[in-house]
Amino acid sequence: MYIQKQISQKAYQSDGFIGNYRKLVRETVIPYQYAVFNDQVEGVEKSHAISNFINAGKVVRGEQPDEEFYGERFQDSDVAKWIEAAAYSLADAPDKELEGRLDSFIDLIAEAQDENGYLDTYFTLAEPDKRWSNLWSGHELYCAGHMMEAACAYYEVTGKRKLLDVMLKNAEYLYNEFVIQRREGWPGHPEVELALMKVYKLTGNEHCLRLAEYFIDVRGQDPEFFPKEQIGRNRVLTMEDLEYNQSVKPVREQETAVGHAVRAVYLYTAMAHIAAETDDDSLLTACKRLWENITKKRMYITGGIGSTGIREAFTVDYDLPGDTAYCETCASLGLMFFASRMLENEINGEYADVMERAFYNTALAGMQLDGKRFFYVNPLECIPGITGKAVTHKHDLTQRPGWYSCACCPPNLARTISSFGKYAYGENETTVFCHLYAGGEVAFQNGIKLSCQTEYPYGFTVVYRVLEGSGKMAIRIPKWSKENVILRNGTQVACESEKGYVYLEIMAGDEVTLTLDDQPYFVYPSSRIPAITGKVAVCRGPLVYCFEGVDNNGDVLSLALKRGGRLSVAETDVSLGNAVKIKAEAVRVSTADELYTAEPPKEEACTAVAIPYYAWCNRGENQMRVWMTERV
Amino acid sequence: MYIQKQISQKAYQSDGFIGNYRKLVRETVIPYQYAVFNDQVEGVEKSHAISNFINAGKVVRGEQPDEEFYGERFQDSDVAKWIEAAAYSLADAPDKELEGRLDSFIDLIAEAQDENGYLDTYFTLAEPDKRWSNLWSGHELYCAGHMMEAACAYYEVTGKRKLLDVMLKNAEYLYNEFVIQRREGWPGHPEVELALMKVYKLTGNEHCLRLAEYFIDVRGQDPEFFPKEQIGRNRVLTMEDLEYNQSVKPVREQETAVGHAVRAVYLYTAMAHIAAETDDDSLLTACKRLWENITKKRMYITGGIGSTGIREAFTVDYDLPGDTAYCETCASLGLMFFASRMLENEINGEYADVMERAFYNTALAGMQLDGKRFFYVNPLECIPGITGKAVTHKHDLTQRPGWYSCACCPPNLARTISSFGKYAYGENETTVFCHLYAGGEVAFQNGIKLSCQTEYPYGFTVVYRVLEGSGKMAIRIPKWSKENVILRNGTQVACESEKGYVYLEIMAGDEVTLTLDDQPYFVYPSSRIPAITGKVAVCRGPLVYCFEGVDNNGDVLSLALKRGGRLSVAETDVSLGNAVKIKAEAVRVSTADELYTAEPPKEEACTAVAIPYYAWCNRGENQMRVWMTERV
C-alpha cells in the first residue's frame, strides 16, 4: 500500500526554492485570488464566484437570490481549487484569519447544498430544471470533484470535517443517482473520478471507490450516449467529437492520448489511482500505454502537453510545434498528477522525471514571478508581431494576463505548489520515497522524520537529515544527472539502485548527502519531430532554458548555438527571482534584408544568454525561443 | 500603351516544357474537366455545372427546370474558366470538335441570360428574388467576371462575338445597376474589376472602364456596408471580418496585404491594370506598397501566398510556416496576374521574377504530372501521419484529390497554362518584351515576329530568331542568374541593361542567344522568418527543389545539407515528366529513439536527392520538405 505523503501542519514545512514559491502563494496568490473571487480587483474579469454560492444558498432556503448566476458554468471549481490551495498553505503557516475566512466560506457552501446532497451553483441558480441533462458540458460532476478535493485538503490540514461531510453527502447522492438509480452517462470532464479516489483514500468510504470505478468502466461503453444527449443543442456531436473527452471507446481500449489534454490526464490520473488501489491490471496496462504515448510521442521538452489551441487538445504523434503550442498550465499539472499516481503503481524514476519536468517548466511558467499574472497557454517560442497576432497564433500571448474568465489555471497552480510535498514524498510498507527535492521537513507515518536542505534547482546538493525513526529510504536520481555522489555521514555508500532510485538504510542521526550533476547540457530532439529537426535546447538540472530578446540584443531568431560549445553558468539574477542565467557560445547570423537570398549569411561569434523557461516574460514584451538553430 | 501579348491562332505556338504542359492541358485536362462538368467522371464530386445553365435557360424561357441548382453558388465560374482554357488551347491547335462544343455551350449560356442582361444560374434557379441581396458571398459579380474573361478569350482566338456580346450586355446591365441606378455595395469577391478591364482593353467599351474604376473607388468607403447587408444571416460581421475581402478601408489606404489571398491579388490585379490604363498615380502607389508587402514579407519561396487555411488568408509579416501553409494554387495564379499588370506600369524584372517563381513552383504543383489530380493547397512540407491528420494540418493533404466541390483551382491553372504567352510576352510603342522563356512562336502588333527555342527550365539557353520585322527587344535577366551571356548572331553584344532587362536592336534574320546560369544554388531565408531560421533550400533556375522520402530512404527529416556542399545535376527522370534531379552533399543525422536526449546525434555523410517542388507527390504518399536543416 503506497501512501502519498499526506500533509498536516506538523508534517511538512518547506524552505528554499519551493518554500519561496509556497510563501508567494500564501502571501500573494491566495489573497489576490480571494480578492478576484470577491470582485475586488480592478481591471480583471469579474468572477462573482463567491456571490454565486451566497445566492444559491438563498434559493435552497426558498429565498429570492440577489442576482443571477454570473460567470462560467464551472466557476464553483475555481473556488474549490482556491480552498484547496489555502488549506495546504495553512500547513506551512498557521493563519487564523485565513482559516476563519475558509470556515465562513465553507458555511456558505454547506448552505448552497440541497437537502438531497446536490451541490452546483450554476444549475441551482440558472437552470434548476436541467440538472444532469448536460453531462457533456454541464460540469456538475467536475465541480463536485474539485470541491471533494478541497474538502480532503481542509480536513487533512485542519482536522475540520464540515466540508468533508458536505462532500461525502454529495458523493453518496451521486452514488445513488448513477450506481443505484442507474442514471445513464459519465462525466463530460473527468475530475470527479480522481477526487472520489482521494476521498476514498482519506476516509475509506467504499461508495466513493465504487462510483469512481463505475465512471471509469462505463466511459465510452455506449459511444452514442453523448451524441444522443446533445441532440437539439448548438452542435451535432460526431464520433470524432467524442475523442474530445475520451468517450469514443472504453478506457481500457484507448491506444493514444487524444482530445482535450486536461480532460485526458485527469482521467488517466483516476485510472492510475484505481489501478494502484485495486490491483486492476487491465487498467494499469491502459495507463502505461497512454503514459508511453504521451511521454514518448506527444510531450514538449517543457513537460507541456496539448499541441493545439483547437479544443485545447492533443493532436498526433510527433506534432510538437513550439510557436503555436497550447501546453495549458492545467494540462502539465494534470500530467504531474498522473505521474504521481503512476509512482504508486511502480517506483520508477521515469514518472518522477516527467513530474519534475512538467512542474519546473510549464507549470511554473504559468505564473509571473510576482504571483500576479498568469499564463493559461505556454508556447516554446514567442515572436511579438506574430504571437498573439496571426490568426493561427491568437491563443499564444506575449504577456501574462491578470485573470481569465475561464480561470482554471491560476488556482490549480496555487494548490499544486501548496501541496508540493505530496508529489515530493511518499511511502509504502517498507520504504520512504524522495521523488523530488525540496527544502523543509517531512514526517512519515512509519515514524521516520526527515529534514531536507537544498537550493535545488539552482543548488545541486541535497542534504537529508534523519531526525527520527529508522528504515529504508529511496532517493530518485534524475536521468539528466550524469555524475552523482551519495554520501551517508560523509562516506560514500554502495547502495542498491533500481529504476532510477537508490535505496539505503537510515537511522535517526544519519545525514545523507546527494550531489547531482550541476553542468548545463544540450538537449537534442528526435528527428521525428518535424517542427524542431536540427535544433538544440539548453538545460541545467530539471530546468529547460530559453533565450529572450532582452538578454540578446532584442533578436533571438538570428542566434545559432555551437555544437559542443561552452555553456557557462552566469550570475544569479535578482531581478528574475534569483534565477541563474547560462551563457552559450553562439554565432549571430546576418542574413540579407531580403526574404530569400542566394548569399550565404555572415556569421559572427557571440555569446548568447539563456534564462530558465519558467522565468520568461517577466521583463516586458520580448522575443523568446527554446529550440535554437545549431551550428555543427 | 503597353499591350499584353494577345493570343490568336496564328500569333502564338509553343513547344518545349511549356508546350508540353499546353499539350497536357489540351489533351487531358480540358477533356477531363469537361467530363467532370457533365458529371461523367466516376468517384469525383458531382458538378452539374453545365446542367445548371440548361435549367437556368428553361427558367428564362418560362419553362419548368428539370432539377434544382446543384453545387457551389459560384459553379458558373468553373465553367467560365474552362471555356477560357479551351479557347486559348485552340490557339495552339485548331480543334473543330472542341470549338463546336464551345459554340453549343455558349448558346446555352446565352439562353440562360435574362432579357435585361442578368446572368447567374444560381440566383436564377435557386433564389430568383434575392439577386444582389448578398454581395458579400453571393458571387454574382465574381461569376460575371469570369464569364467576361472567357468571352474575351474566345473572341481573341476565334473572332466569334456571341459570348462577348452576351457579356457586353451583362456589363452594360451592371453599369446601369451600380453606376446609374447607384446600387450600394461592391464585389464580395474581387474579379469582375479585372475582367471589365480586359473587356475594356479588347473592345474599348468605356462603361467597362468606368464600372471597374467605380468598384475600385467605392470599395471600403463605407465599412458598414457589408455588416449591414449581412444582418440576419448566419454570422455577424465585425470590422475584423472586413479584412477578409479587403473592405475595411478604401483601397488606396490599404497598407498591407490582408484577408483571403485570392481575393486580395485579384483586387490588386485590377488596380494595377486601371493604374496602367489611366495613369492613376495614387492607385499605382497603393499597388506598389501592397506588392512590396507581399513579396518582401508575406510570400513563400515557392511564390505561394496565404499562410493560413483559416479563411485561406494572409496572416502577418514573416509568418511563413511550411507545414501548415495554405498557398492556394489560385492565389499564386493571382499573384502572376498582379505581377503581369505591374509590368504594364513599369518594366522591372522584379515583377517577372515573382511571376516566374509563382508559376514554376506553386502553380504547377497544383496539378499532378498526368493532369488528372489537383492540389488546392500547396504546403512546403508534407509528413504523412501529421499532414492532413493533425487538426491544424487538415487542409494540407498528402495526395492530390481528383476534383473539388469548390473547384476553382484546376480550371484556373488550365487557363493560365493555355495563355502562357500573355505572361511571357508584351510590347509597347517602342519595344517587344520577353518576360518569360517559352519555346514557340510569337507575333507582335508592331510587325516583329519571333521564334523562341529553349528547354527551359531544364535547359538554360534561349534562342530567339527574328522571323519578321525590326525594332527594339527587351529580354529579362532573372535575378537568380549570376552568369549570363547574350549573343547576337554569335557575337557578344554590349547591350543596355535596366531593371533586370537587357535591351537590344533586332532585325529580321537576327539570332539572339541568351545563356543563363545553369548551376544549382542554395537559398537562405531571412532570419526574420521564425519558421525557417537556420534552414536552407536548393534551387536551380526558377525551380525550387524539394526532398522526397522516395528518393531518400523514406526519411527527409533526418537529412541536413552541408553549407557550401556540392550540388550536382543528376539525370533526367522520365518517370517524373523528365524532371532533372539534384544531388546534394548531406549528412544523415541519427538521433536516439527518445523524444529528447542529451546525447549528440550521430552524423554520417550521405547524398541527398532533390526533385523540383512542382513535381512532388507523383510517386505515392511520401515525406516532402523544401527547407532543410543545414550543417555549417
Interface residues (C-beta under 8 A of the other chain):
Chain A: T295 K296 K297 M299 I301 S307 T308 I310 R311 A313 T315 V316 D317 Y318 D319 P321 D323 T324 E381 I383 G385 I386 K389 A390 V391 T392 H393 W480 K482 Y521 F522 V523 Y524 P525 S526 S527 R528 I529 P530 A531 T533 G534 K535 A537 C539 D555 L557 S558 A560 R563 G564 V589 S590 T591 A592 D593 E594 L595 Y596 T597 A598 E599 P600 P601 E603 R625 T629 E630 R631 V632
Chain B: T295 K296 K297 M299 I301 S307 T308 I310 R311 A313 T315 V316 D317 Y318 D319 P321 D323 T324 E381 I383 G385 I386 K389 A390 V391 T392 H393 W480 K482 Y521 F522 V523 Y524 P525 S526 S527 R528 I529 P530 A531 T533 G534 K535 A537 C539 D555 L557 S558 A560 R563 G564 V589 S590 T591 A592 D593 E594 L595 Y596 T597 A598 E599 P600 P601 E603 R625 T629 E630 R631 V632
